[in-house]
Amino acid sequence: MWHSYRGAEARALERAVEILEREDGSVDVQVLALPNDQINQKLVAAVPRNNGPDLVIFGHDRIGDWAQSRIIAPFPEPPARGVYLEPTIEPLRRGGDLYGLPLAFKSLVLYFNPLLVRAAPRTTDDLIATARRATRRDRGVFGLVYESQVVYHTVPWITGFGGALFGRDGPRLATAENARAFAFARRLGVEEGVMPADPTSALVGDLFNRGKAAMVVNGPWFLGDLRDGTPYRLGTLPVVSDTRLPARPFLTVEAIMLTTCARDPASAARVARALTQGQSAIVRALQGLQPVAWSAAWNDPRVAGHHALSVFRRQLDATVAMPNDPRMASVWEPAARALRKVMRGDAEPIAALGTADRQIATVLAPPPRPRSTVPYLVGLGLAFALLALGIVRRARRIGAVPKARAARHAYAYLAPAVLAVAVLIALPFVVGASMSLFWHRGGEFRFVGFDNFVRILLSQDQGIGDPGSFYFTLAVTMAWTTANVALHVAIGLGLALLLRPAWLRLRGVYRTLLILPWAVPSYITALVWKGMFHRQFGAINAVLEAVGARPVSFFGRFWTAFAANLTTNTWLGFPFMMVVTLGALQAIPRDLEDAAAVDGASAWQRFRHVTLPLVKPALVPAVLLGSVWTFNMFNVIYLVSGGEPDGQTEILISEAYRWAFDRQSQYGYAAAYAVLIFAVLILYSRATRRLKEAEP
């Protein structure tokens, strides 16, 4: 059984499994915890090959996708009515079948500090008034804190204004109700002045734990983030004053689902029923603080009387089940971009939502028509025949066979390395390149030939100059690579020259300290720099304010977001160039520079005509390698700017990632991007080689 629980939830599940195994000696459950963002990828890779688990625990929103891809199977014996809370059963249905049993349900509620707020507000007008009273900017206290730029946390206002992200015919965002909700979110997050700027999940938890947040909108997972001694109470979300409708958050039902590769479906189903009911449910509720779906658990006074769990139970009656339609996955990214534009004041809500609808339509566009594989197979066969003919003719001309026989022992030693390269590099490359000729969505592959490349290169989805188009992203990638490599070389070379003199004391200490940015894992460094660029709590804006300058919203404009990414990657990259240059400098005879000095050459002339030419043979390969690394530096883009604003700072590799994992799993389209990236880098390396060969 696979799951993604952590902390108390994971321990409670393990305890529930122990109870099950003790009560039923014929059952042996092997539990494997996986990161939440990896379960889908691993299931898609493992289940079709019969290597996956029998059971998987996950949110119900994946049911449509997994059912369509035949990852999960309908539950063999649906439960009797009333065994589980009714709102937790319907979200597990798809096409008339029930896919799994509900373990727990989760939604947003209102947390508040009883030392700052007496009771949970009943309406949004009360919410705003209470937040105003509790806000103390001089003390760093905020009246309301939640992830205001995350669509999931904005859904209560959308439903409260009568809107929705997903209608009967699919996603539709550009409605008057949704526009009013986005305007209200901007009012709460920006105009009222009761919230911090750009609140993140970590910031929300930190402020509430330090008593600096009076109210927080969050889910049951937030209970695990509360420190011992933090005062808190919970309440249901308020009614929207303008419409008198309740603010209904998304309901997520965590279900235990049966995979299609289950060895013994009947036994697996029995395990699923046991873990969702009885003593196992009580343990998960009290030890894991999960609002469990088993109806009888709420007859237990320990569960029903638990303050936090009882509030989630009341909120359940005012929730909206998150759609389990696979198309829902295409909504999050465009809706998030629209919300961030509204929060920054870059667009009016209805215009931003209209742009989001067009982006969703692009992702959900009908697939290209299938192509015949015959012409492609014939062309591939001819290409291989010509290649083989060329190899044979060349081998005869140079006498390769006798030479190979004479060197057979050397080839035997090389065989393991050749095999490793073939398996680890050549084979994945061939598979990836082949996938670029297919269209994929919802587990279905369709051969479309070069249509993916035509769609990308002709910018059929966007204008050539629009963010997200191949040419716009290529231009950003080239600017990104050029700026980074130039700074890496300049800083690395400069520091190497400063650390070169033998008389410099503590040279070893300086070298070690300057290598540290390269030694620290890049994702840690990226997250640290992202925090430093935070608009309100970042160290960089703190310095700017200290010198009388205004704080900068780094990720609200292209050039500032680009500069944030550039600064982070420069910090990561200059040590490599410094180490390479130091090694090359140590190989330069001092006599050459001394002779030039005796001849009257200035320091600049010695550097230009003696040092630099001798360092260049080592520096050129390092620059080529650094260019390739930077061209594909996914971590910094993804973790620092996240492509903001509005996808303008995406580079080719991160755009390929979006198509593969954020936009309906369009692996063929993403593979075409990868092939184009490879082609660009091949052209770059060839051009660099030609330039080097052309030098006198």
C-alpha positions in Angstrom: 0.0 0.0 0.0 1.4 3.4 -1.0 0.6 6.7 0.7 2.0 10.2 1.1 1.2 10.8 4.8 3.8 12.4 7.1 4.2 12.9 10.8 1.2 12.1 13.0 -0.9 10.9 10.0 1.7 8.4 8.9 2.2 7.1 12.5 -1.6 6.7 12.9 -1.8 4.8 9.6 1.0 2.5 10.7 -0.8 1.9 14.0 -4.1 1.1 12.2 -2.2 -1.4 10.0 -0.8 -3.0 13.2 -4.3 -3.3 14.6 -5.5 -4.9 11.4 -2.7 -7.4 11.2 -3.3 -8.4 14.9 -7.0 -8.9 14.3 -6.6 -10.8 11.1 -3.6 -13.0 11.1 -3.9 -13.8 7.4 -3.1 -10.3 6.4 0.4 -8.8 5.9 0.3 -5.2 4.7 3.5 -3.6 3.5 3.2 0.2 3.8 5.4 2.5 1.7 5.4 6.3 2.1 6.2 8.3 -0.9 6.4 12.1 -1.5 3.0 13.5 -2.5 4.2 14.9 -5.8 5.8 11.6 -6.9 3.0 9.1 -6.3 1.2 9.9 -9.6 4.4 9.5 -11.7 5.4 6.3 -10.0 1.9 4.8 -10.4 1.8 5.7 -14.1 5.2 4.0 -14.6 4.6 1.0 -12.4 1.0 -0.2 -12.6 0.8 -0.8 -16.4 3.8 -3.1 -15.9 2.3 -4.9 -12.9 4.9 -3.5 -10.6 2.7 -1.2 -8.6 1.0 -1.6 -5.2 -2.3 -3.3 -4.5 -3.7 -0.3 -2.8 -3.0 3.4 -2.9 -4.1 6.3 -0.7 -4.6 9.6 -2.4 -7.0 12.5 -2.9 -10.1 11.8 -5.0 -9.3 14.4 -7.5 -7.1 11.9 -9.4 -9.8 9.4 -9.8 -10.9 10.5 -13.3 -7.4 10.5 -14.6 -6.4 7.2 -13.1 -9.7 5.5 -14.0 -9.3 6.7 -17.6 -5.7 5.5 -17.7 -6.7 2.2 -16.1 -4.5 2.7 -13.1 -7.2 2.0 -10.6 -10.2 -0.4 -10.7 -13.8 0.0 -9.5 -14.3 -1.2 -6.0 -15.8 -4.7 -6.1 -18.4 -4.3 -3.4 -19.8 -0.8 -2.8 -20.6 -0.1 0.8 -24.1 0.1 2.2 -25.7 3.5 2.5 -24.8 5.2 5.7 -21.6 3.4 6.5 -19.7 6.5 5.4 -20.6 10.2 5.5 -22.6 10.8 2.4 -20.6 13.8 1.1 -17.5 11.6 1.1 -18.9 8.9 -1.2 -20.1 10.9 -4.2 -16.7 12.3 -5.1 -15.4 8.8 -5.5 -17.8 7.9 -8.2 -16.9 8.1 -11.9 -19.1 6.8 -14.7 -21.4 5.0 -12.3 -18.6 3.1 -10.6 -17.2 3.7 -7.1 -13.4 3.9 -7.1 -12.3 3.2 -3.6 -13.4 3.8 0.0 -13.1 7.1 1.9 -10.6 7.3 4.7 -10.8 11.0 5.6 -12.0 14.3 4.3 -10.2 17.6 4.2 -11.2 21.2 3.6 -10.3 24.7 4.6 -11.5 26.2 7.9 -10.8 29.3 9.9 -8.1 29.1 12.6 -7.9 32.0 15.0 -5.8 33.0 18.0 -8.2 33.4 21.0 -5.9 35.9 22.5 -6.4 38.2 19.6 -9.9 37.2 18.3 -12.8 36.3 20.6 -14.8 34.2 18.1 -14.9 33.2 14.5 -16.6 35.8 12.3 -19.9 34.8 10.8 -19.8 37.0 7.7 -17.1 38.4 5.5 -18.0 41.9 6.7 -17.3 40.7 10.2 -14.1 39.0 9.0 -12.8 42.2 7.5 -13.8 44.3 10.6 -12.2 41.7 13.0 -9.0 41.6 10.8 -8.8 45.4 10.9 -9.1 45.5 14.7 -6.5 42.8 15.1 -3.9 44.3 12.7 -1.0 46.0 14.4 1.5 46.9 11.8 3.8 48.5 14.3 4.0 45.2 16.2 4.1 43.1 13.0 0.6 41.6 13.8 -1.7 40.8 10.8 -5.4 40.3 11.2 -5.8 37.7 8.5 -3.2 35.5 6.8 -3.7 32.8 4.1 -2.1 31.9 0.8 -4.0 34.6 -1.1 -2.3 33.9 -4.4 -3.2 30.2 -4.4 -6.4 29.4 -6.2 -7.3 26.5 -3.9 -7.4 29.0 -1.0 -9.5 31.4 -3.1 -12.2 28.8 -3.9 -14.3 29.7 -0.8 -14.8 33.3 -2.1 -15.5 32.0 -5.6 -18.3 29.7 -4.4 -19.5 32.4 -1.9 -20.1 34.7 -4.9 -21.9 32.0 -6.8 -19.0 31.1 -9.1 -17.2 27.9 -10.0 -14.0 26.8 -11.6 -15.6 23.9 -13.4 -19.1 23.8 -15.0 -21.2 21.1 -16.6 -19.4 21.5 -19.9 -15.9 21.8 -18.4 -13.7 24.6 -17.2 -15.0 28.1 -17.5 -13.4 30.9 -15.5 -14.4 34.2 -17.2 -17.8 34.7 -15.4 -19.1 37.7 -13.5 -19.3 35.7 -10.3 -15.6 34.6 -10.6 -14.6 38.2 -11.4 -16.3 39.5 -8.2 -14.6 36.8 -6.2 -11.1 37.7 -7.6 -11.9 41.4 -6.8 -12.8 40.4 -3.3 -9.6 38.4 -2.9 -7.6 41.4 -4.0 -9.5 43.5 -1.5 -8.7 41.1 1.3 -5.1 40.5 0.2 -4.0 44.0 -0.8 -6.5 46.8 -0.3 -7.5 46.3 3.3 -4.0 46.2 4.5 -4.7 43.3 7.0 -2.4 40.7 5.3 1.3 40.5 4.6 2.6 40.7 1.1 3.0 37.4 -0.9 2.1 35.0 2.0 3.5 31.5 1.5 2.7 28.3 3.4 5.8 28.6 5.5 5.1 32.3 6.3 1.5 31.5 7.3 2.7 28.9 9.8 5.5 31.0 11.2 3.3 34.0 11.8 0.5 32.1 13.5 3.0 30.2 15.7 4.6 33.4 16.8 1.3 35.1 17.6 1.6 37.5 14.7 -1.5 36.3 12.8 -4.9 36.7 14.3 -6.7 34.5 11.8 -5.6 31.9 9.3 -7.5 30.0 6.6 -6.0 26.5 6.4 -6.8 22.8 6.4 -6.3 19.9 8.8 -2.7 19.5 7.8 -2.0 22.8 9.5 -2.6 21.1 12.9 0.7 19.3 12.4 2.5 22.6 11.9 1.4 24.1 15.1 4.0 24.3 17.9 3.2 23.1 21.4 1.7 25.9 23.4 0.4 27.9 20.4 -3.1 29.1 21.3 -5.7 28.4 18.7 -9.3 27.7 18.0 -11.2 26.8 14.9 -14.4 28.0 13.2 -16.2 27.4 10.0 -15.7 29.8 7.1 -18.0 32.8 7.0 -21.0 33.7 4.9 -20.2 36.1 2.0 -22.0 39.3 3.0 -22.7 40.4 -0.6 -24.6 37.2 -1.6 -25.5 35.6 1.8 -24.0 32.4 0.4 -21.6 30.4 2.5 -18.0 30.4 1.6 -17.6 26.8 0.6 -14.1 25.4 0.2 -13.1 22.5 -1.9 -13.7 19.1 -0.3 -10.9 16.6 -0.9 -11.7 13.0 0.1 -8.7 10.9 0.8 -9.6 7.5 -0.4 -8.0 4.0 -0.4 -8.1 2.8 -4.0 -7.6 -0.6 -5.6 -5.1 -0.6 -8.5 -5.5 -2.7 -11.6 -2.4 -4.7 -10.8 -3.6 -5.9 -7.5 -2.7 -9.6 -7.1 -5.6 -10.5 -4.9 -8.4 -7.8 -5.3 -10.7 -9.5 -2.8 -8.1 -9.5 0.0 -7.1 -5.9 -0.9 -10.7 -4.8 -0.7 -11.0 -6.4 2.7 -8.0 -4.5 3.9 -9.4 -1.3 2.6 -12.7 -1.8 4.4 -10.9 -2.6 7.6 -8.6 0.5 7.5 -11.6 2.8 6.9 -13.8 1.5 9.6 -13.7 0.3 13.3 -10.8 0.8 15.6 -8.6 1.8 12.7 -10.8 4.9 12.0 -10.8 5.9 15.7 -7.0 5.7 15.8 -6.6 7.8 12.7 -9.0 10.4 14.1 -7.5 10.7 17.5 -3.8 10.0 16.8 -3.5 11.3 13.3 -6.1 14.1 13.8 -7.9 13.1 10.6 -11.6 14.0 10.0 -12.5 10.4 9.2 -15.3 9.4 6.8 -16.6 6.4 8.8 -20.0 7.6 10.1 -19.9 5.5 13.3 -16.7 7.2 14.4 -18.6 10.4 15.1 -20.7 8.5 17.7 -17.5 8.2 19.8 -17.5 11.1 22.3 -13.7 11.4 21.9 -14.0 12.1 18.2 -17.3 14.1 18.3 -16.0 16.1 21.3 -12.6 17.0 19.8 -12.7 20.7 19.0 -10.7 20.7 15.8 -12.3 17.5 14.3 -15.9 18.7 15.2 -15.3 22.0 13.3 -14.2 20.1 10.2 -17.2 17.9 10.5 -19.5 21.0 10.5 -17.6 22.5 7.6 -18.2 19.3 5.6 -21.8 20.3 5.2 -20.7 23.6 3.4 -18.1 22.3 1.0 -17.9 21.6 -2.8 -16.3 18.4 -3.9 -13.3 19.0 -6.1 -14.1 17.7 -9.6 -12.5 14.4 -10.4 -12.7 15.2 -14.1 -9.2 14.9 -15.7 -9.7 18.3 -17.3 -9.6 19.9 -13.9 -5.8 19.5 -13.9 -5.6 22.1 -16.7 -7.3 24.8 -14.6 -4.8 25.3 -11.8 -1.9 26.9 -13.7 -3.9 29.4 -15.8 -6.2 30.3 -12.9 -3.2 30.9 -10.6 -1.6 33.2 -13.2 -4.9 35.1 -13.5 -5.1 35.4 -9.7 -1.6 36.7 -9.4 -2.1 39.3 -12.1 -5.2 40.5 -10.3 -3.4 40.6 -7.0 -0.6 42.7 -8.5 -3.1 45.0 -10.2 -1.8 44.1 -13.7 -5.2 43.3 -15.0 -8.9 43.5 -14.2 -10.4 40.2 -13.0 -12.6 39.6 -16.0 -9.7 40.2 -18.5 -7.3 38.0 -16.5 -9.9 35.2 -16.3 -10.6 35.5 -20.1 -6.8 35.0 -20.7 -6.9 32.0 -18.4 -9.8 30.5 -20.4 -7.8 30.8 -23.6 -4.8 29.1 -22.0 -7.0 26.3 -20.8 -8.5 25.9 -24.3 -5.0 25.6 -25.7 -4.1 22.8 -23.3 -7.4 21.0 -23.9 -7.3 21.5 -27.7 -8.3 18.5 -29.8 -5.5 16.1 -30.6 -3.9 16.1 -34.0 -5.3 13.6 -36.5 -3.5 10.2 -36.4 -0.8 9.7 -39.0 0.3 6.5 -40.8 3.5 5.1 -39.5 4.5 3.6 -42.9 6.2 6.7 -44.5 8.2 7.3 -41.3 9.2 3.6 -40.9 10.3 3.6 -44.6 12.3 6.8 -44.1 13.9 5.5 -41.0 14.8 2.2 -42.7 16.4 4.1 -45.6 18.3 6.3 -43.2 19.7 3.3 -41.3 20.6 1.6 -44.6 22.5 4.6 -45.8 24.2 4.9 -42.5 25.2 1.3 -42.4 26.5 1.5 -46.0 28.6 4.5 -45.1 30.0 2.8 -42.1 30.9 -0.3 -44.1 32.6 1.7 -46.9 34.6 3.7 -44.4 35.6 0.5 -42.5 36.9 -1.0 -45.7 38.7 2.1 -46.7 40.6 2.4 -43.4 41.0 -1.4 -42.8 38.9 -1.3 -39.6 38.3 -5.0 -39.3 42.0 -6.0 -39.0 42.6 -3.1 -36.6 39.7 -4.2 -34.5 41.0 -7.8 -34.3 44.4 -6.6 -33.3 42.9 -4.4 -30.6 40.2 -6.8 -29.4 41.5 -6.9 -25.8 41.2 -3.1 -25.6 37.7 -3.3 -27.0 36.9 -5.9 -24.4 37.9 -3.5 -21.6 35.8 -0.7 -23.2 32.7 -2.9 -23.6 31.3 -2.3 -20.1 31.6 1.5 -20.5 30.0 1.3 -24.0 27.2 -0.8 -22.7 26.6 1.6 -19.8 26.5 4.6 -22.1 24.1 2.7 -24.5 21.7 1.8 -21.7 21.8 5.0 -19.6 22.2 7.6 -22.4 21.5 6.3 -25.9 18.5 4.2 -25.1 16.6 6.9 -23.1 17.4 9.4 -25.8 16.0 7.2 -28.5 12.8 6.5 -26.5 12.4 10.2 -25.7 12.9 11.2 -29.3 10.5 8.6 -30.4 7.9 9.8 -28.0 8.0 13.3 -29.6 6.2 11.7 -32.6 3.2 10.7 -30.4 0.4 12.6 -28.8 -0.5 11.6 -25.2 -3.3 12.5 -22.9 -5.2 10.5 -20.3 -3.1 7.4 -20.9 -3.8 7.3 -24.6 -0.9 7.4 -27.1 -1.5 8.4 -30.8 1.1 8.6 -33.5 1.1 12.0 -35.0 4.4 12.2 -36.8 6.0 15.7 -36.8 2.8 17.5 -35.8 4.2 18.3 -32.3 7.2 20.0 -33.9 5.0 21.9 -36.4 2.7 23.1 -33.6 5.7 24.3 -31.6 7.7 25.9 -34.4 4.7 27.6 -36.0 3.5 28.9 -32.6 0.0 27.6 -33.3 -0.9 27.9 -29.6 0.3 31.5 -29.0 1.6 34.4 -31.0 5.4 34.3 -31.7 6.0 37.1 -29.2 3.7 35.9 -26.5 5.0 34.3 -23.3 4.9 30.5 -23.7 5.7 30.5 -27.4 8.8 28.6 -28.4 10.5 31.7 -29.8 9.8 34.0 -26.8 11.0 31.2 -24.5 14.1 30.6 -26.6 15.0 34.3 -26.5 14.6 34.3 -22.7 16.7 31.1 -22.5 19.5 32.6 -24.7 19.5 35.9 -22.7 19.6 33.8 -19.5 22.5 31.7 -20.7 24.5 34.5 -22.0 24.1 36.7 -18.9 24.9 33.9 -16.5 28.0 32.6 -18.4 29.4 36.1 -18.7 29.0 36.8 -15.0 30.3 33.3 -14.1 33.5 33.9 -16.2 34.0 37.5 -15.1 33.6 36.8 -11.4 35.4 33.5 -11.4 38.3 34.9 -13.4 38.5 37.9 -11.2 38.5 36.0 -7.9 41.0 33.5 -9.3 43.4 36.4 -10.1 42.9 37.8 -6.6 43.6 34.4 -5.0 46.6 33.6 -7.1 49.5 35.6 -5.3 51.6 33.3 -3.2 52.0 36.0 -0.6 48.3 36.2 0.1 47.6 35.0 3.6 44.8 32.5 4.4 44.5 31.6 0.7 43.2 28.2 1.5 40.5 29.6 3.8 39.3 32.0 1.1 39.2 29.3 -1.6 37.2 27.0 0.7 34.7 29.7 1.5 34.2 30.7 -2.1 33.6 27.1 -3.2 30.8 26.6 -0.6 28.1 28.1 -2.9 28.9 25.3 -5.4 29.0 22.6 -2.7 25.6 23.4 -1.3 22.8 21.6 -3.2 21.3 23.9 -5.7 17.7 23.5 -4.6 18.6 24.6 -1.0 20.4 27.7 -2.3 17.5 28.5 -4.6 14.9 28.4 -1.8 17.2 30.5 0.4 17.5 33.2 -2.3 13.7 33.0 -3.0 13.2 33.9 0.7 15.7 36.7 0.5 13.7 38.2 -2.4 10.4 38.2 -0.5 8.6 41.5 -0.9 7.9 42.1 2.8 10.2 39.8 4.8 13.1 39.3 2.5 16.6 40.4 3.5 17.2 42.3 0.2 14.1 44.5 0.6 15.1 45.0 4.2 18.4 46.5 3.0 16.7 48.6 0.4 14.3 50.0 3.1 17.2 50.7 5.4 18.9 53.0 2.8 15.6 54.8 2.1 14.6 52.9 -1.1 11.1 51.4 -1.7 10.7 47.6 -1.4 10.6 45.8 -4.8 8.1 43.1 -5.7 10.7 41.1 -7.5 8.4 38.6 -9.1 5.8 41.1 -10.3 7.9 42.3 -13.3 9.9 40.5 -15.9 13.2 42.3 -15.4 13.2 42.1 -11.6 12.2 38.4 -11.7 14.9 37.7 -14.3 17.4 39.5 -12.1 16.4 37.4 -9.1 17.0 34.2 -11.1 20.2 35.6 -12.5 21.5 36.6 -9.1 20.8 33.1 -7.7 22.4 31.2 -10.5 25.4 33.5 -10.5 25.9 32.7 -6.9 25.7 29.0 -7.8 28.0 29.1 -10.9 31.0 31.4 -10.3 32.9 28.9 -8.0 33.2 26.4 -10.9 34.8 29.0 -13.2 37.0 30.1 -10.3 38.3 26.6 -9.7 39.0 26.0 -13.4 40.8 29.3 -13.7 42.9 28.8 -10.6 44.1 25.4 -12.0 45.0 27.0 -15.3 46.8 30.0 -13.6 48.9 27.6 -11.6 50.2 26.1 -14.8 51.5 29.4 -16.2 55.2 29.9 -15.7 55.9 33.0 -13.7 59.0 33.7 -15.9 56.7 34.7 -18.8 54.9 37.4 -16.8 58.2 38.6 -15.3 59.8 38.9 -18.7 56.8 40.9 -20.0 57.1 43.2 -16.9 60.8 43.7 -17.6 59.9 44.6 -21.2 57.7 47.4 -19.8 54.2 45.7 -20.2 51.6 47.1 -17.9 49.4 44.9 -15.7 46.6 45.0 -18.2 48.9 44.2 -21.1 50.4 41.2 -19.2 46.9 40.0 -18.5 45.7 40.5 -22.0 48.7 39.1 -24.0 50.2 36.6 -21.5 47.8 35.4 -18.9 44.5 35.3 -20.8 45.8 33.4 -23.9 47.4 30.7 -21.6 44.2 30.4 -19.5 41.9 30.3 -22.6 42.5 26.6 -23.5 41.2 25.5 -20.1 38.5 28.2 -20.0 36.8 27.5 -23.3 35.7 23.9 -22.5 34.5 25.2 -19.1 32.5 27.9 -20.8 30.9 25.4 -23.2 30.1 23.0 -20.3 28.7 26.0 -18.2 26.6 27.1 -21.1 24.9 23.7 -21.4 24.4 23.5 -17.6 22.9 27.0 -17.5 20.7 26.5 -20.6 19.1 23.6 -18.7 19.1 25.1 -15.2 15.7 24.0 -14.2 16.0 24.2 -10.4 16.6 27.9 -10.2 13.8 28.9 -12.6 11.3 26.5 -11.0 12.1 27.3 -7.4 12.9 31.0 -7.4 10.6 32.8 -9.9 8.4 29.8 -10.8 8.2 31.4 -14.3 6.6 34.6 -12.9 5.3 36.9 -14.0 2.8 35.2 -16.2 5.3 32.6 -17.5 7.6 35.3 -18.9 10.8 33.9 -17.1 10.3 30.3 -18.1 13.1 28.8 -20.1 12.8 25.9 -22.6 13.5 23.1 -20.1 11.0 24.5 -17.5 8.4 25.0 -20.3 8.9 21.4 -21.3 8.3 20.4 -17.7 5.0 22.3 -17.6 3.7 20.5 -20.7 4.7 17.1 -19.2 3.4 17.5 -15.7 1.1 20.6 -15.4 -0.8 20.5 -18.6 -2.6 17.2 -19.0 0.5 15.1 -19.1 1.3 15.9 -22.8 4.5 13.9 -22.8 4.8 13.9 -26.6 4.7 17.6 -26.8 7.2 17.9 -23.9 9.4 15.4 -25.7 9.3 17.5 -28.8 10.5 20.4 -26.7 13.4 18.3 -25.4 14.4 17.3 -28.9 14.5 20.9 -29.9 16.6 21.8 -26.9 19.0 19.1 -27.9 19.1 20.5 -31.4 19.8 24.0 -30.2 22.7 22.8 -28.0 24.2 20.7 -30.8 24.1 23.8 -33.1 25.7 25.8 -30.3 28.5 23.3 -29.7 29.2 23.0 -33.4 29.3 26.8 -33.8 31.7 27.1 -30.8 33.9 24.4 -32.3 34.0 26.2 -35.7 34.9 29.5 -34.0 37.7 27.8 -32.1 39.1 26.1 -35.2 39.0 29.4 -37.1 41.2 31.2 -34.6 44.8 31.7 -35.7 
